[in-house]
Amino acid sequence: MENFIVSARKYRPQNFSTVVGQAHITTTLKNAIRNNQLAHAFLFCGPRGVGKTTCARILAKTINCENLQADGEACNECNSCRTFNEGSSFNIHELDAASNNSVDDIRTLVDQVRFAPQAGKYKIYIIDEVHMLSSSAFNAFLKTLEEPPSYAIFILATTEKHKILPTILSRCQIFDFRRITIQDTVDHLQEIVNKEQLSAEGDALHLIAQKTDGCMRDSLSTLDKIVSFTGGQLTYQNTLEHLNILDYDYFFRIMEGVLNQDIAGSLLIFDEILQKGFEGDNFLGGLAEFLRNLLVCKDEKVLHLMEVSANLKDRYRQMSGRLSAPFIVTALQLLNDTEIGYRMARNKRLHVEMALIRLCYLQQAVTLVSNEQTGEVVKKNLIPEGAPQRLRAPFPTPIYGKPATSKTITPPEPKLTIESGAARPAQTAQPVQAPAPTPPAPKPAPAPNPVAATPPPAAGNGGPKPKLTGLAAMKEALAAKQQQNANAVVKESIPLTAGAVAVYWDEFIDRFRQANKMTVVGNLQLAQTELRGPEEINITSRNIVQYRFMEEEKLEISEFFKQKFRNKDLILTLSLDESRQSEEDTGPVPLSSKEQFVRMMEKYPLVKELRERLNMELDF
């Protein structure tokens, strides 16, 4: 029975041209070899499985090739290339720093560097996973890495460049490897499938490439597993089943349910997903990625950011055309918040189901459709008839003004508003000729029929009054409401008395006491409040420090009293009276050391007796 060789080893690139997705590095290395501008130390860094060790081996083989090709590739026919391919070359040494990371291993390597190659021009040392070396090993390697013999070249490879000492980085020529794109991975997998005479659908190869996230070694290993699982017939469904990935069809069905506000159908689809063994966070992440692709479809400039197969792109475009960009952005924000709170939720299933319910009702709103022919404002409710009664309650209809070139829309007089859960007719502002101070609002007339249209205003002696546009009507209504509120505030203002000021002042101080700001409390308690007029409150401070503190807090204190007395015309003044300053404000006079000791002996006679018995002489 012939030994099986995995695809990652069987189809490992043997020259620079077969390296996938790293053209910026292979081109640089070939030009350096062709122009004889090789550095003495290279550092290859990047994610796992993108070709770092492979490029290091190809570079080592190409450097010692005896018949270098014109394009900078090795010939694979000379003695040096053949010994390298057979694994018997004495000029190329590989060291796994993950298992040989001690200072003794590096010293052994440094001792080998002293011997010149017996055949070929260079001795190449490949150190893989170099970040695993200890600090002592790095320090033992520094001098040799900085000034190696002319025939020695070091190639270091690592996945974690940040763990390497800066002194090592400064001595190397650094090459950053990129993640392999999904399309490059699919093309390489398709090439291997053709060589192995297998059958594979394009969507199946796309799934493999997306699952492995830019790692070619993982892609080839996954391909070998699925080939064994399916017997060489790779389809979208069996690949989906083997990789345990959520099918895109689930998300399309979920979005259909959201558009139709079908809560029951959406919850059943989610239950079907859970029954297949998927967790809620996997579903949330997949749905968020699905919505992101729908948003990308909105603009052709960023369409290349959606890395899916050509068959799926058409379905994405069709679904994206049925959704607005604001809806998709809002849905993405909702899913992001749900995913953040998923770990903290006790009932995780209910947590995801609530997000689905909110998605279904995300589009429930009242839209205004302007009829260009009649100028009517038509109310259209997107909520289905089967929705609960509270979700089908009427919403206030805003009035929008039209441009000057279009026909003027006359807002309907009866307008429904919602107050405390019940709908009631609201008054509509009367049209006026020019902006003027708004008179007090008249007594409300009996509400007309909400469905009736607004009759045109009658012409006066000076001719017909011009109709207000929607924007002007909204401004007039807002001004009338503000006037009514101002009148109500004046009527309901509380009389200003010294007792009320003292009570509210204590309430203001209590705010800081609850916040445990006792320094502020002490400053405020020392101040004295008094009345200096029917609408003027004065606060007197005892010292300049307290006065400056009051000046900083004056705006907050003034707003507090205005709200409590419901009087926006109330005036707050500050004054300073240092004659009221007492010993409590300044504190006791500090005592000297001698005075403190004398007072201590007066209070405690034993201290005096102890001093006399020990014959102590104190130095004050």
C-alpha positions in Angstrom: 0.0 0.0 0.0 1.4 3.3 -1.1 2.0 5.9 1.7 -0.5 8.8 1.6 1.0 12.3 1.4 -1.2 15.1 2.5 -1.9 17.9 0.0 -0.1 20.5 2.1 3.2 18.5 1.6 2.5 17.1 -1.8 1.7 20.4 -3.4 4.2 22.5 -1.5 5.6 25.2 -3.8 9.1 24.4 -5.2 9.9 27.8 -6.7 8.9 31.4 -6.3 6.3 31.4 -9.1 4.2 28.7 -7.4 3.9 30.6 -4.1 0.3 31.8 -3.7 -0.7 35.3 -2.7 2.8 36.6 -1.8 3.9 38.2 -5.1 5.3 41.3 -3.3 7.8 39.2 -1.5 8.8 36.7 -4.2 9.4 39.5 -6.7 11.7 41.3 -4.2 13.6 38.1 -3.4 14.1 37.2 -7.1 15.4 40.7 -8.0 17.8 40.6 -5.0 19.2 37.3 -6.2 19.4 38.4 -9.8 21.2 41.7 -8.9 23.4 40.0 -6.2 22.0 42.2 -3.5 21.3 39.7 -0.8 21.2 40.7 2.8 22.9 38.5 5.4 19.8 38.1 7.6 16.1 37.9 6.7 13.1 37.9 8.9 9.8 36.4 7.5 6.8 37.2 9.7 3.1 36.8 9.2 0.1 34.6 10.1 0.4 30.9 10.1 0.1 28.9 6.9 0.9 31.7 4.4 4.2 30.4 3.2 7.0 31.7 5.4 9.0 28.5 5.8 8.3 27.6 2.2 9.7 30.8 0.9 12.7 30.4 3.2 13.5 27.0 1.7 13.0 28.2 -1.8 15.3 31.2 -1.1 17.9 28.8 0.3 17.7 26.5 -2.7 17.8 29.4 -5.2 20.8 31.1 -3.6 23.0 28.0 -4.1 21.7 27.1 -7.6 24.5 26.5 -10.0 22.4 27.3 -13.1 20.2 30.2 -12.1 17.5 31.0 -14.6 17.0 34.4 -16.2 13.9 35.1 -14.1 15.7 34.4 -10.8 14.3 30.9 -10.3 16.3 27.8 -9.5 16.9 25.2 -12.3 16.0 22.1 -10.2 18.6 20.1 -12.2 22.0 21.0 -10.9 23.7 19.0 -8.1 22.8 21.7 -5.4 19.1 21.7 -6.4 18.9 17.9 -6.5 20.5 17.4 -3.1 18.1 20.0 -1.7 15.1 18.3 -3.1 16.3 15.0 -1.8 16.9 16.5 1.7 20.6 15.7 1.7 22.2 19.2 1.3 25.0 20.0 3.7 24.7 23.8 3.1 21.2 24.3 4.4 20.5 23.8 8.1 17.0 24.1 9.7 16.5 24.7 13.4 13.2 24.6 15.2 13.4 27.3 17.9 10.3 26.0 19.6 12.1 22.9 20.8 15.7 24.2 20.6 15.4 27.5 22.4 18.2 27.4 25.0 21.4 29.3 24.9 23.4 26.1 24.4 21.5 25.4 21.1 22.4 28.8 19.8 26.0 28.4 20.8 26.2 25.1 18.9 24.8 26.9 15.9 27.3 29.7 16.2 30.1 27.1 16.3 28.9 25.6 13.0 28.9 29.0 11.3 32.7 29.2 11.6 33.1 26.4 9.0 32.9 27.4 5.3 30.8 25.4 2.9 32.6 22.6 1.1 30.3 22.9 -2.0 28.3 25.9 -3.1 28.7 29.6 -2.2 26.6 30.0 0.9 25.6 28.2 4.1 22.0 29.0 4.9 20.5 28.7 8.4 16.7 28.6 8.7 15.4 29.2 12.2 11.7 28.6 12.5 9.5 30.0 15.3 12.4 32.3 16.3 10.2 34.2 18.8 10.4 31.1 21.1 14.1 31.7 21.8 15.0 32.7 25.4 16.5 36.1 26.1 19.9 34.5 26.8 19.7 32.7 23.4 18.9 36.0 21.7 21.8 37.8 23.3 24.2 34.9 22.4 23.0 35.2 18.8 23.4 39.0 18.5 27.1 39.3 17.5 27.0 36.5 15.0 23.8 37.9 13.4 25.3 41.4 13.1 28.6 40.4 11.6 28.4 36.9 10.1 31.0 35.4 7.7 30.5 36.3 4.1 29.2 32.8 3.2 26.6 32.7 6.0 23.0 33.8 5.5 20.3 33.6 8.3 16.6 33.3 7.5 14.3 33.7 10.6 10.6 32.9 10.5 8.0 33.8 13.1 4.3 34.4 13.6 4.7 36.8 16.5 7.1 39.6 15.5 6.3 41.6 18.6 8.0 39.0 20.8 11.4 39.4 19.1 14.0 41.8 20.7 14.4 45.1 18.9 18.2 44.4 18.7 17.4 41.4 16.5 14.9 43.2 14.4 17.4 46.0 13.6 19.9 43.4 12.2 17.4 41.8 9.8 15.7 42.6 6.5 12.0 42.2 7.4 9.4 40.8 5.1 5.7 40.9 6.2 3.6 38.1 4.7 -0.1 38.8 4.0 -3.1 36.6 4.6 -4.0 34.8 1.4 -7.2 36.1 -0.1 -10.3 33.9 -0.5 -10.1 34.1 -4.3 -6.5 33.1 -4.4 -7.3 30.2 -2.1 -10.2 29.1 -4.3 -8.1 29.2 -7.4 -5.3 27.1 -5.8 -7.8 24.6 -4.5 -9.4 24.3 -7.9 -6.0 23.7 -9.5 -5.3 20.9 -7.0 -8.8 19.4 -7.6 -8.1 19.3 -11.3 -4.8 17.6 -10.8 -6.3 15.0 -8.5 -9.2 14.5 -11.0 -11.8 15.3 -8.3 -15.3 16.9 -8.7 -15.9 20.0 -6.7 -18.4 22.8 -6.9 -17.2 26.4 -6.8 -19.4 27.2 -3.8 -17.9 24.3 -1.9 -14.4 25.6 -2.4 -15.6 29.1 -1.4 -16.8 27.6 1.9 -13.4 26.0 2.6 -11.6 29.2 1.8 -13.9 31.3 4.1 -13.6 28.7 6.9 -9.8 28.7 6.9 -9.5 32.5 7.0 -6.5 33.0 4.7 -4.4 30.0 5.9 -3.4 27.8 2.9 -2.2 24.9 5.0 -5.6 24.7 6.8 -7.4 24.9 3.4 -5.5 22.0 2.0 -6.0 19.9 5.2 -9.7 20.7 5.1 -9.9 19.7 1.4 -8.3 16.3 2.3 -10.8 15.7 5.0 -13.8 16.5 2.8 -12.5 14.4 0.0 -12.3 11.4 2.3 -15.8 12.2 3.7 -17.5 12.6 0.3 -15.4 10.1 -1.8 -14.1 12.8 -4.1 -17.5 14.5 -4.9 -17.5 17.9 -3.2 -20.8 19.6 -3.2 -22.1 22.6 -1.4 -24.4 20.7 0.9 -21.9 17.9 2.0 -19.2 20.5 2.5 -21.6 22.6 4.6 -22.5 19.5 6.6 -18.9 18.5 7.2 -17.7 22.0 8.2 -20.7 22.6 10.4 -21.4 26.1 8.9 -24.7 27.9 8.8 -26.1 27.9 5.3 -26.7 31.3 3.7 -30.2 30.1 2.9 -31.1 30.4 6.6 -30.3 34.1 6.6 -32.2 34.7 3.4 -35.2 33.0 5.0 -34.8 35.0 8.2 -34.7 38.3 6.2 -37.8 37.3 4.3 -39.5 36.8 7.7 -38.3 40.2 8.9 -39.6 42.0 5.8 -43.0 40.3 6.2 -42.9 40.9 10.0 -43.5 37.2 10.4 -42.4 36.7 14.0 -43.5 33.1 14.2 -41.7 32.0 11.1 -38.5 33.7 12.2 -38.6 32.0 15.6 -39.2 28.6 13.9 -36.2 29.1 11.7 -34.0 30.0 14.7 -35.3 26.9 16.5 -34.3 24.8 13.4 -30.8 26.3 13.6 -30.5 25.4 17.3 -31.7 21.9 16.7 -28.7 21.4 14.3 -26.3 22.2 17.1 -25.4 25.8 16.4 -25.1 28.3 19.3 -26.8 31.6 19.4 -23.6 33.6 19.1 -22.8 31.8 15.8 -26.2 32.7 14.5 -25.8 36.4 15.5 -22.3 36.6 13.9 -23.5 35.0 10.7 -26.6 37.3 10.5 -24.5 40.4 11.1 -22.1 39.3 8.3 -25.1 38.7 6.1 -26.4 42.2 6.7 -22.9 43.6 6.2 -22.9 42.0 2.7 -26.3 43.5 2.0 -25.0 46.9 2.9 -21.9 46.5 0.7 -24.2 45.6 -2.3 -25.7 49.1 -2.1 -22.6 50.7 -3.7 -20.7 49.3 -6.7 -17.5 50.9 -5.4 -17.2 48.6 -2.5 -18.7 45.5 -4.1 -15.3 43.9 -4.2 -15.3 43.7 -0.4 -18.0 41.1 -0.5 -16.0 37.8 -0.9 -18.7 35.4 -1.9 -19.3 33.2 -5.0 -20.9 34.7 -8.1 -24.1 32.7 -7.6 -24.6 34.3 -4.2 -23.9 37.8 -5.4 -27.0 37.9 -7.5 -29.2 36.8 -4.5 -27.5 39.4 -2.3 -28.3 42.1 -4.9 -31.9 41.2 -5.1 -32.4 41.2 -1.4 -30.4 44.4 -0.9 -32.7 46.2 -3.4 -35.7 45.5 -1.1 -34.0 47.1 2.0 -33.0 50.7 2.7 -29.5 51.5 3.9 -30.8 53.1 7.2 -32.7 49.9 8.0 -29.6 47.8 7.5 -27.4 50.1 9.6 -30.0 50.1 12.4 -30.3 46.3 12.2 -26.5 45.9 12.4 -26.4 48.1 15.5 -29.2 46.0 17.1 -27.3 42.8 16.4 -24.1 44.3 17.7 -25.7 45.2 21.0 -27.3 41.8 21.2 -24.0 40.0 20.6 -22.3 42.2 23.3 -24.9 41.2 25.9 -25.1 37.6 24.8 -22.5 36.3 27.3 -24.1 38.1 30.2 -27.7 36.8 29.4 -28.9 34.0 31.6 -31.6 32.8 29.1 -29.5 33.0 25.9 -32.2 31.7 23.6 -34.7 34.3 24.8 -32.0 36.9 24.4 -31.6 36.1 20.7 -35.4 35.7 20.1 -36.0 39.1 21.5 -33.5 40.5 19.0 -35.4 38.7 16.2 -38.7 40.2 17.4 -37.2 43.7 17.4 -35.9 43.1 13.9 -39.4 42.1 12.7 -40.9 45.3 14.0 -38.0 47.5 12.9 -39.9 48.5 9.8 -43.2 49.1 11.6 -43.8 52.8 11.3 -46.0 55.3 9.6 -44.7 56.5 6.3 -45.8 59.7 4.5 -46.5 59.3 0.9 -46.9 62.7 -0.9 -49.4 62.6 -3.7 -47.9 64.9 -6.3 -51.3 65.4 -8.1 -53.6 66.2 -5.1 -51.0 67.4 -2.6 -52.6 65.2 0.1 -50.6 63.7 2.9 -51.5 60.0 2.9 -50.8 57.9 6.0 -49.7 54.3 5.3 -49.3 51.9 8.1 -46.8 49.1 7.6 -47.9 47.1 10.6 -49.8 43.9 9.6 -53.4 43.6 10.7 -52.6 40.6 12.9 -50.2 42.6 15.1 -51.3 43.4 18.7 -53.6 46.3 19.2 -50.9 48.4 21.0 -48.6 48.1 18.1 -51.3 49.4 15.7 -52.0 52.6 17.7 -52.0 55.8 15.6 -48.8 57.8 15.5 -48.5 61.6 15.3 -48.1 62.6 11.7 -45.4 65.2 11.0 -45.9 67.9 8.4 -43.2 68.5 5.9 -42.8 71.6 3.8 -42.3 71.3 0.0 -39.9 73.2 -2.1 -41.0 76.6 -3.5 -41.2 75.1 -7.1 -43.7 72.4 -6.0 -47.3 72.7 -5.1 -48.0 74.0 -1.6 -49.5 71.3 0.7 -52.1 72.6 3.1 -51.8 70.7 6.4 -55.1 69.1 7.7 -56.6 70.9 10.6 -57.5 67.8 12.7 -54.3 66.0 13.5 -54.1 63.0 15.8 -51.6 63.0 18.6 -50.8 60.4 21.2 -50.9 61.3 24.9 -50.7 58.8 27.7 -51.6 56.0 25.3 -54.9 57.5 24.0 -55.4 59.4 20.7 -57.0 62.9 20.8 -57.5 65.6 18.3 -54.9 68.4 18.4 -55.4 72.0 17.4 -53.8 73.3 14.2 -52.2 76.7 14.1 -54.2 79.3 12.1 -52.5 80.8 9.1 -51.2 84.4 9.4 -49.9 86.9 6.8 -46.5 87.8 8.4 -44.6 86.7 11.5 -46.0 88.6 14.5 -46.2 88.0 18.3 -48.6 85.2 18.9 -51.7 86.1 20.8 -52.9 83.9 23.7 -54.3 80.6 22.4 -58.1 80.7 22.0 -60.4 78.3 23.9 -60.4 75.0 22.1 -63.4 74.4 19.9 -65.2 71.1 19.7 -63.0 68.6 17.8 -64.1 68.2 14.2 -64.3 64.9 12.4 -60.7 63.6 12.1 -61.3 62.4 8.5 -62.7 65.7 7.2 -60.4 67.8 5.1 -59.5 71.4 6.1 -61.7 74.0 4.4 -60.0 76.9 2.7 -59.9 80.1 4.7 -62.4 82.7 3.8 -61.3 85.9 2.1 -61.4 89.1 4.3 -61.7 92.7 3.4 -58.1 92.9 2.4 -58.3 89.9 0.1 -57.6 86.2 0.8 -54.9 85.5 3.3 -51.9 83.4 2.0 -51.8 79.8 3.1 -49.0 78.7 5.4 -46.6 76.0 4.2 -46.1 73.0 6.3 -42.9 74.3 7.9 -44.4 77.7 8.8 -47.4 76.0 10.3 -45.1 73.9 12.5 -43.2 77.0 13.6 -46.5 78.8 14.4 -47.8 75.8 16.4 -44.5 75.6 18.3 -44.6 79.3 19.2 -48.2 79.1 20.4 -47.3 76.1 22.6 -44.3 77.9 24.1 -46.5 80.9 24.8 -49.0 78.7 26.6 -46.3 77.1 28.6 -44.9 80.5 29.6 -48.3 81.7 30.7 -48.8 78.5 32.7 -45.5 78.9 34.4 -46.3 82.5 35.4 -49.7 81.5 36.8 -48.2 78.6 38.7 -45.1 80.3 40.2 -44.5 79.9 43.9 -44.3 83.1 46.1 -40.8 83.9 47.2 -40.5 83.8 51.0 -37.5 83.6 53.3 -38.8 80.3 54.8 -39.2 78.7 51.3 -35.7 79.8 50.3 -34.2 78.3 53.5 -36.0 75.0 52.9 -34.9 74.8 49.2 -31.4 75.8 50.2 -31.2 72.9 52.6 -32.5 70.6 49.8 -29.8 71.9 47.4 -27.1 71.2 50.1 -28.5 67.7 50.6 -27.6 66.8 47.0 -23.9 67.1 47.8 -24.3 65.4 51.1 -25.8 62.3 49.4 -22.9 62.4 46.9 -20.5 62.4 49.9 -18.9 65.8 48.9 -18.6 67.0 52.5 -16.2 69.8 51.6 -18.8 71.4 49.4 -21.4 70.8 52.1 -19.3 72.7 54.6 -18.9 75.7 52.3 -22.6 75.9 51.5 -23.7 75.6 55.1 -21.6 78.6 56.1 -23.4 80.8 53.6 -26.4 82.9 54.6 -29.5 83.4 52.4 -31.8 86.4 52.4 -34.4 88.2 50.3 -33.6 91.6 48.7 -36.8 92.0 46.7 -39.9 90.2 45.4 -37.7 88.3 42.8 -34.2 88.5 44.2 -32.3 86.1 46.4 -28.9 87.1 48.0 -26.3 84.6 49.3 -23.7 86.1 51.6 -20.3 84.5 52.0 -18.0 84.8 55.1 -14.6 84.7 53.3 -13.1 85.1 49.9 -12.5 81.4 49.3 -16.2 80.6 50.0 -17.2 83.6 47.8 -15.2 82.3 44.8 -16.7 78.9 45.2 -20.2 80.4 45.2 -19.3 82.3 41.9 -18.4 79.0 40.3 -21.6 77.4 41.4 -23.8 80.5 40.8 -25.4 79.2 37.5 -26.4 75.9 39.0 -27.8 77.5 42.1 -29.8 80.0 40.1 -31.3 77.3 37.9 -32.2 75.3 41.0 -34.1 78.2 42.6 -35.8 79.1 39.2 -37.1 75.5 38.9 -38.2 75.3 42.5 -40.1 78.6 42.5 -41.2 78.2 38.9 -40.0 81.7 38.1 -37.7 82.2 35.2 -37.2 85.9 36.1 -35.8 85.1 39.5 -32.4 86.9 40.2 -29.5 85.5 42.3 -26.9 87.8 43.7 -23.7 87.0 45.8 -22.0 89.2 48.4 -19.0 89.0 50.7 -19.1 90.0 54.4 -15.8 89.2 56.1 -17.1 90.6 59.4 -19.1 87.5 59.9 -15.9 85.4 59.8 -15.5 83.4 63.0 -12.9 81.1 64.5 -14.9 78.2 63.1 -14.1 79.4 59.6 -10.4 80.0 60.1 -9.8 77.2 62.7 -7.6 77.4 65.9 -4.2 79.0 65.8 -1.5 76.3 65.3 0.8 75.6 68.3 4.5 75.3 68.3 6.2 72.1 69.4 7.1 73.4 72.8 3.5 74.7 73.4 2.1 71.3 72.3 4.4 69.5 74.8 3.5 71.9 77.6 -0.2 71.4 76.9 0.4 67.6 76.9 2.0 67.7 80.3 -0.9 69.8 81.7 -3.3 67.3 80.4 -1.3 64.2 81.3 0.8 64.6 84.6 2.5 61.3 84.0 4.3 62.7 81.0 5.8 65.4 83.3 6.7 62.8 85.9 8.4 60.6 83.2 10.4 63.5 82.0 11.7 64.4 85.5 12.6 60.7 86.4 14.5 60.2 83.2 16.0 63.7 83.4 15.1 64.3 79.8 16.2 67.4 78.0 14.0 68.0 75.0 15.3 69.9 71.9 12.4 72.0 70.6 
